[in-house]
């Protein structure tokens, strides 16, 4: 009867593999590099969780559950600052994000990522609040910025990086948004952040199919807004869930006020006050808050059929889960929440005066679209800018195909069209088909 333990093990394994599974709950996608790093960090997590033994260098970052008071105390220790300038949104939305993160099952790398993102934003908040106690310098106050917004995955990044080619424009770069008050030399800042971003690309290779990363790339406003509201890769999905479940959109006017000061500081650091070209899909539900701080902003709204952009967006949020959660990932929940959130976001922006850009037009003739955007903003495309556009587009390579579908996230095309019907009707009246 020597064989019976093997038979029992085989039967148990078969039962496990044949167990019923929920259709839309899928395992996380992890590269071998990410699996190896998680395996190396697991012993440190166990020492921390079971015995409270903190491993040097990474111990604090692996401690779970997260505690916002501990994070804030650590940020104070590192910056030697303590004025948080508490307001309507801070620290309330940070508390929501931390509570939601604590409900997840993070991997060791997930713990590191959550700690790193939140800690750096809290440190930056302290530094920005301290610097903002000085009066604004009128030479560097942002004036009449071009602001690109729209549903995620509608060409906002492509258009923004085309605008970055204009010598008269100034776009915030990734390293600046990550550390707007850094005193290190530029080449050292760029080298440091590129090494961080390259590590992230190795850990989650499919991330670059969704968004190009680079320390000197023109980047969106989320990181700067996150000094007040944590709209970060580990937390954005949880804040979306909070907005959907509560049925409310919190005010972000204070976040935009702090962002305006950060742009001022970045302009002063270079001693120039060029026209800012900004972009962020998250401006869409908060455009009224944005305009309260930037009343002369020229708004550009990119459009693409929601049945195409929404599953692409869902894929991005799934990738955020791949980075730091053990899974399974509930794709149906992601789909449902994104449709509800962004449907409401579009409804909130319908009355804004803006320049509309169709995604199909942007892909077909980018230079013509840029000229139309500039005309709507009472600007002219200079010969130098046009040559830069032509040179860039001539050497641009197509990114790897990003695969996704509505059905993958439990979504139906008719239901998505119904939720965005008000948006689609409003756009038709403005001559844009979505």
Number of C-alpha atoms within 10 A of each C-alpha: 4 6 7 9 10 10 11 11 11 12 12 12 12 11 11 10 10 9 9 8 9 9 12 17 15 13 13 18 20 19 16 12 14 22 14 12 15 17 14 13 16 15 13 19 25 16 15 18 15 8 9 12 14 18 15 8 8 13 16 18 21 27 22 15 15 18 15 19 10 12 19 19 15 16 22 18 12 11 13 11 15 16 11 19 12 10 11 13 17 17 18 13 18 22 16 17 24 21 16 16 21 14 9 16 14 21 24 25 23 23 23 19 20 21 21 13 18 24 21 16 24 26 24 24 22 22 23 20 19 15 15 15 8 8 8 14 11 8 12 19 16 20 15 15 21 23 23 28 28 26 26 23 24 27 23 27 22 15 22 23 17 19 25 23 19 21 13 15 17 21 26 23 19 23 22 24 25 19 18 20 16 15 9 9 8 12 8 10 17 19 13 13 19 18 13 13 15 15 14 17 15 15 21 21 16 18 20 15 13 18 12 13 17 18 22 16 15 26 25 24 23 22 22 27 26 25 26 31 26 28 23 20 20 25 23 17 23 22 21 19 20 19 16 19 12 9 12 11 17 13 15 20 21 19 21 25 17 21 24 20 21 24 23 21 21 19 21 15 14 8 11 13 19 16 18 22 24 27 27 19 23 19 24 24 26 19 20 19 18 22 17 13 17 19 13 13 21 21 25 23 24 24 27 22 18 25 20 16 20 27 25 21 22 28 23 22 19 20 21 21 24 25 24 26 23 18 17 16 19 18 22 18 15 23 24 17 21 20 23 19 20 24 23 20 22 18 16 17 19 15 10 13 11 20 17 22 24 19 21 17 13 20 13 10 10 19 19 12 19 21 16 18 24 17 13 16 18 9 11 14 17 13 10 11 19 16 14 16 19 13 11 13 13 9 8 9 8 6 11 10 8 13 10 17 17 19 14 16 23 17 20 15 12 9 12 19 17 13 16 21 15 15 21 21 14 15 16 12 9 10 11 16 15 20
